[in-house]
Amino acid sequence: MSTHRVVAIAAALAAACGVSKDKYAAKELEAQQYTKKYQDESQKVADLEKKVADLQAMLDASQQQLGQVASDKAQLEQEKGELQKKSAQYEQLAASLKGQISAGQVEISELRGRMTVKLKDKILFPSGSASLSKDGKKALDAVADAFKNMKDKNVIVAGYTDNVRVARKGPWKDNWDLSSGRAVSVVRYLQSKGVPPLMLGAAGFSEFRPVGPNETPAGRSQNRRIEIALTAADYAPPTVSAPR
């Protein structure tokens, strides 16, 4: 083969190799561009997925807040209804005892849903006694009328004394005995006037919960009292099966 022929073949191979390298470089560049585009699109998808997750979290939180708002609203409505009911009961009780309140025999109050009827011992009992007086029974008649038709309530009668010791020759050992005996007398009388016994309870607190100073006659008079508290019932009688 002549020298010219060899040179021509070599030139052709060199040209072919140049074309192949250019195509490879172009394809490689194209692949890199597609790879970058894919990475960019993947990042966009990831960003969108994060935004969707964030929006879903916000939606879930909003729904939870709405649920809490609805629950709070329902609770407020319930409390409003209970307060209105308690207020109505208080007004009913005040109206029932209007005469006794005007005469200074009875005081009523309401605090945190608890209504209290306070009666001075001199209205209810002779000195040192747990036997109800005529005026005391009359005052309790009005109390019984107000209480006997109420539902789901406790009526707790509490007796209190001053710090003067009871007479040694009397039927009472001490002020514990006297305060408890007076509370029980009131409970029995209320029951006799139609207040369901399931509602009733009695307690004696002796001299240890004064509302006035025991150093003065006026203070001791304040401390000698009967308080009747009307509260929400906390007891449900058990169901007892009849014997077969």
Secondary structure, 3 states (H helix, E strand, C coil): CCHHHHHHHHHHHHHHHHHHHHHHHHHHHHHHHHHHHHHHHHHHHHHHHHHHHHHHHHHHHHHHHHHHHHHHHHHHHHHHHHHHHHHHHHHHHHHHCHHHHHCCCEEEEEECCEEEEEEEHHHHCCCCCCCCCHHHHHHHHHHHHHHCCCCCEEEEEEEECCCCCCCCCCCCCCHHHHHHHHHHHHHHHHHHCCCCHHHEEEEECCCCCCCCCCCCHHHHHHHCEEEEEEEECCCCCCCCCCCC
